[in-house]
Amino acid sequence: MQHKATLPPWCLTGLVLGACSLPLVLLATQLARGQLGPDPAERLMQDTGEWALRGLALVLLASPLARAGWRGVFRYRRILGVTVFLYVSVHLLLFAQVYVGWSGALLIEELKERPYVLVGFSAWLSLLPLALTSTDKARRRLGRHWRSLHRLIYLATLLAWLHLLWLARSDVGEAVVYGLIFAALLGWRLRRYRQRAR
Amino acid sequence: MTKRIYTDPSIASSEITPESVFLNRRAFIKASSGTAASALGLSTLSSAAEPSELIYKTDPDGSLRGEQTPYDAVTSYNNFYEFGTDKSDPARHADSMATDPWTIKVGGLVDQPGELHLEDVMSGFDLEERIYRFRCVEAWSMVVPWIGFPLSALLKRFAPRSEGRFVEFKTLYRRSEMRGTRSFTSVIDWPYREGLRLDEAMHPLTLVAVGLYGKTLPNQNGAPLRLVVPWKYGFKSIKSIVEINVTAEQPETSWQTLQPNEYGFFANVNPEVDHPRWSQRFERKLPSSIFKPNRVPTLPFNGYEEQVAGLYEGMDLRQFY
């Protein structure tokens, strides 16, 4: 696909920024209006988690799209990546506020005894250095190490998916759907890697 | 001459219709007139699903009345996986369940097996209000003013035999009306099943609920009748019951069969025994908010320790969770 931009890039950037913040803005509005039901924490946890997963899938879609000819896609991948980190951070903050009540002892207990909490927390931890090194300056300074560091996104994806699967109680439908999407996106990379190795 | 009060010796006092039931006929007639209308094709979906007023005795212990969870919250935030796994699914989709006519089959180790029609239930038992704490295994809780009658009153009519040690309950399973049961990825083996030990079932706190907040149950809350066992996690309080069996062996129950390490047969509310995936020491007492989560400590036996702890004397509640 030839990207013959009729729109200037900043316009599309604005659009992407808007799209990225929309779910969070909508959730905040609904929260302020009391439209999230009697247990808003549960809804917010679920929705921020799901938007983070969708965002992750889009981040991983950038490389195949670039390969298909849209080189400009990487400009927006960064915004998307930082957005994912933002949503996961909100998710984590909610957990601390509503489920742990900011008790250090309880947080340690949760991390020790509940593997899905540990796995989710590790996913956030593995995204942290990526968010911190998302500036142009950091990228220049890290040079070729930047790419290796940012492969952590694969680990974060696996952890996030495991976190989702572990939370399913009786219906694994959602975990299966995300599993297939992630398998396709990671499988594409594996295939390319093998082809190049040959 | 002394005045004699007339009594008819041919009517046993147990057969005299209690006043509340007599008065209840009005509610019953009101409810069934909807049925007649729908039989004539006059009724629309909404009128069939509209909860109707009940006549009942008010809970004499009103200590929890001030803590009641608002009606909207009780009827919009539910776990009823037959209609989907999201909390808002039952309120959206349970209307598709037809609750009229409704028959409950009672059998197993009883001397008088038989069927109960909803009409018999509504006219045959004294309804009373019970304001109970309701604690979900997912660590949220509500306070609900149920309307119902003790399960023991129902079971006694069917005369459980002495070999009977457990009671098994089943929920309606009707694929065409329950979209959640049609999910390909659901791992629950329908119909939903629950069970109690017979002494738990006969305990005066164990309630058959036919209403809440003074009205008949909305479908999402388990219409037309459900179990309420206030000292156990909510999943024990099985909804929309169509079958009750007295058994000698401990019956298989849905969640325990699915994940025995997470859900026990007893499932007594116990802050000391965590669910493997979350702590049970606290609960979000709904409605909750982000800035005021209303996170309160969970009480042993959900606050009913005094009344029910005796049932489990000598049992290791860590082993029998």
Interface residues (C-beta under 8 A of the other chain):
Chain A: L31 G37 P38 D39 P40 A41 E42 L44 L94 Q97 V98 Y99 G101 L106 E109 E110 E113 R114 Y116 W166 L167 R169 S170 D171 V172 G173 V176
Chain B: T69 P70 D72 A73 S76 Y77 Y81 T85 K87 S88 W140 S183 F184 T185 S186 V187 I188 L258 D274 P276 R277 W278 S279 F282 R284 L286 P287 S288 S289 I290 P293 R295
